Amino acid sequence: MLHERGLRLILDFVPNHVAPDHPWVRDQPGYFVQGSDDDARNDPASFATVGSKVFARGRDPF
C-alpha cells in the first residue's frame, strides 16, 4: 500500500531498548548484560535489580 502511494518505510529496530518489566527479562535473562549485587549497590545508575538478578541499564558497563 505504501508503494502504491509513492511512499517507503524505514523501520528503526533497537533491541536493547527493553523495559525492566518486559517478559524477556524474566524468561530470557541471558539476552542481557548482567551484573552483581555489588554493581547495583555501587552504581545504581548503571544497574537495575529485577527479582534476584542484576542487569546493566541499556549498555555494557565496560
Backbone as a chain_set.jsonl record, in Angstrom:
{"seq": "MLHERGLRLILDFVPNHVAPDHPWVRDQPGYFVQGSDDDARNDPASFATVGSKVFARGRDPF", "coords": {"N": [[0.818, -1.188, 0.0], [2.001, 1.209, 0.718], [3.883, 1.563, -1.329], [2.208, 1.879, -3.53], [1.367, 4.434, -3.06], [3.571, 5.915, -3.418], [5.324, 5.951, -1.303], [7.832, 5.04, 1.163], [9.045, 2.759, 3.653], [10.831, 3.083, 6.615], [12.248, 1.247, 9.095], [13.204, 1.404, 12.366], [14.705, -0.56, 14.437], [15.503, -1.228, 17.677], [16.937, -3.358, 19.611], [17.979, -3.318, 22.227], [16.455, -1.67, 23.76], [14.575, -2.225, 26.129], [12.146, -2.521, 28.595], [12.379, -2.944, 32.197], [10.248, -4.57, 33.015], [9.664, -6.184, 30.902], [8.81, -9.334, 29.41], [11.052, -10.832, 28.521], [13.106, -10.241, 30.307], [12.546, -11.762, 32.532], [12.135, -14.332, 31.36], [14.225, -14.791, 29.528], [16.932, -14.143, 30.571], [19.564, -14.294, 29.743], [19.786, -12.822, 27.455], [20.627, -10.332, 28.131], [23.076, -8.006, 29.455], [24.52, -8.843, 32.435], [24.953, -8.083, 35.922], [26.356, -7.821, 39.236], [25.26, -8.011, 42.709], [26.878, -6.227, 44.06], [27.579, -4.467, 41.986], [25.086, -3.236, 41.489], [24.648, -1.992, 43.935], [26.876, -0.277, 44.162], [26.786, 1.274, 41.846], [24.083, 2.391, 41.09], [22.902, 3.844, 39.027], [23.68, 2.65, 36.728], [22.922, 0.001, 36.848], [20.189, -2.286, 37.275], [18.101, -3.937, 39.544], [16.178, -6.761, 39.196], [13.891, -8.787, 40.443], [15.762, -11.467, 41.515], [17.975, -10.96, 40.034], [20.567, -8.953, 38.504], [20.828, -6.371, 36.19], [22.517, -4.663, 33.53], [21.889, -1.286, 32.765], [20.832, -0.67, 29.814], [23.321, -0.523, 28.494], [26.583, -1.904, 27.954], [28.516, -2.022, 30.764], [31.244, -1.924, 30.608]], "CA": [[0.0, 0.0, 0.0], [2.879, 2.373, 0.716], [4.457, 1.674, -2.673], [1.161, 2.418, -4.403], [1.23, 5.857, -2.775], [4.873, 6.55, -3.599], [5.984, 6.076, -0.009], [8.683, 3.941, 1.605], [9.032, 2.57, 5.094], [12.095, 2.853, 7.301], [11.973, 0.703, 10.414], [14.346, 1.524, 13.257], [14.52, -1.553, 15.487], [16.589, -1.137, 18.646], [16.607, -4.449, 20.531], [18.409, -3.133, 23.61], [15.523, -0.793, 24.455], [13.583, -3.113, 26.733], [11.841, -2.12, 29.963], [12.634, -3.998, 33.191], [9.107, -5.473, 33.186], [9.458, -6.966, 29.672], [8.896, -10.767, 29.697], [12.394, -11.382, 28.269], [13.937, -10.082, 31.499], [12.246, -12.931, 33.359], [12.202, -15.595, 30.63], [15.464, -14.924, 28.754], [17.898, -13.221, 31.16], [20.818, -14.369, 29.007], [19.773, -11.829, 26.381], [21.042, -9.053, 28.684], [24.321, -7.908, 30.218], [24.176, -8.962, 33.847], [25.922, -7.619, 36.9], [26.28, -8.432, 40.565], [24.645, -7.168, 43.738], [27.831, -5.138, 44.323], [27.426, -3.493, 40.904], [23.842, -2.487, 41.708], [24.809, -1.164, 45.134], [27.911, 0.74, 43.949], [26.49, 2.115, 40.675], [22.659, 2.176, 40.797], [22.501, 4.496, 37.774], [24.061, 1.778, 35.606], [22.416, -1.356, 37.032], [18.841, -2.428, 37.823], [17.805, -5.24, 40.129], [14.84, -7.245, 38.845], [13.821, -10.074, 41.141], [17.041, -11.823, 42.127], [19.044, -10.72, 39.052], [21.014, -7.572, 38.292], [21.044, -6.132, 34.759], [23.043, -3.353, 33.137], [20.842, -0.406, 32.241], [20.907, -0.192, 28.429], [24.639, -0.516, 27.864], [27.61, -2.704, 28.595], [29.205, -1.083, 31.651], [32.683, -1.969, 30.386]], "C": [[0.869, 1.263, 0.0], [3.436, 2.622, -0.679], [3.447, 2.291, -3.646], [1.0, 3.93, -4.224], [2.553, 6.616, -2.902], [5.643, 6.757, -2.306], [6.857, 4.863, 0.257], [8.646, 3.884, 3.124], [10.459, 2.354, 5.58], [11.735, 2.395, 8.707], [13.252, 0.761, 11.235], [14.088, 0.611, 14.448], [15.728, -1.51, 16.407], [16.334, -2.18, 19.737], [17.062, -4.245, 21.969], [17.515, -2.166, 24.377], [14.356, -1.629, 24.978], [13.38, -2.67, 28.183], [12.097, -3.274, 30.942], [11.469, -4.955, 33.398], [8.795, -6.273, 31.917], [9.623, -8.456, 29.995], [10.283, -11.374, 29.453], [13.28, -11.278, 29.509], [13.756, -11.297, 32.401], [12.557, -14.235, 32.629], [13.518, -15.843, 29.901], [16.555, -14.008, 29.315], [19.246, -13.225, 30.449], [20.895, -13.403, 27.834], [20.425, -10.509, 26.826], [22.391, -9.141, 29.378], [23.93, -7.91, 31.691], [25.317, -8.479, 34.723], [25.725, -8.347, 38.209], [25.546, -7.497, 41.529], [25.561, -5.991, 44.07], [27.723, -4.055, 43.252], [26.206, -2.612, 41.15], [23.969, -1.543, 42.901], [25.773, 0.004, 44.872], [27.609, 1.696, 42.797], [25.029, 1.936, 40.259], [22.173, 2.863, 39.523], [22.78, 3.599, 36.571], [23.493, 0.366, 35.698], [21.034, -1.33, 37.665], [18.683, -3.834, 38.376], [16.364, -5.589, 39.803], [14.734, -8.652, 39.427], [15.152, -10.334, 41.824], [18.227, -11.558, 41.196], [19.334, -9.231, 38.918], [21.361, -7.418, 36.822], [21.639, -4.76, 34.535], [21.907, -2.567, 32.508], [21.222, 0.075, 30.84], [22.267, -0.159, 27.776], [25.558, -1.456, 28.626], [28.43, -1.769, 29.472], [30.713, -1.059, 31.447], [33.042, -1.254, 29.112]], "O": [[0.525, 2.261, -0.633], [3.458, 3.758, -1.153], [3.804, 3.124, -4.48], [0.548, 4.621, -5.136], [2.649, 7.791, -2.547], [6.507, 7.629, -2.219], [6.664, 3.799, -0.331], [8.26, 4.846, 3.788], [11.2, 1.542, 5.026], [11.003, 3.078, 9.422], [14.277, 0.213, 10.827], [13.343, 0.967, 15.361], [16.855, -1.732, 15.965], [15.594, -1.914, 20.685], [16.575, -4.941, 22.86], [17.793, -1.87, 25.539], [13.301, -1.722, 24.351], [14.351, -2.468, 28.911], [12.039, -4.441, 30.557], [11.673, -6.056, 33.91], [7.777, -6.964, 31.857], [10.5, -8.808, 30.784], [10.649, -12.34, 30.121], [14.122, -12.147, 29.735], [14.725, -11.799, 32.97], [13.166, -15.139, 33.2], [13.888, -16.996, 29.68], [17.061, -13.16, 28.579], [19.994, -12.252, 30.545], [21.973, -13.194, 27.277], [20.738, -9.663, 25.989], [22.801, -10.209, 29.832], [23.123, -7.095, 32.138], [26.48, -8.468, 34.32], [25.021, -9.354, 38.284], [25.254, -6.347, 41.201], [25.085, -4.886, 44.331], [27.771, -2.865, 43.563], [26.283, -1.389, 41.033], [23.454, -0.425, 42.872], [25.523, 1.131, 45.302], [28.123, 2.814, 42.775], [24.757, 1.388, 39.191], [21.126, 2.493, 38.992], [22.177, 3.774, 35.512], [23.572, -0.392, 34.731], [20.736, -0.465, 38.489], [19.089, -4.807, 37.741], [15.445, -4.823, 40.091], [15.395, -9.582, 38.967], [15.618, -9.518, 42.62], [19.362, -11.894, 41.533], [18.485, -8.379, 39.176], [22.099, -8.231, 36.265], [21.319, -3.807, 35.247], [21.067, -3.126, 31.803], [21.864, 1.115, 30.697], [22.37, 0.2, 26.603], [25.33, -1.758, 29.798], [28.993, -0.8, 28.962], [31.397, -0.24, 32.061], [34.217, -1.185, 28.752]]}, "num_chains": 1, "name": "protein.A"}
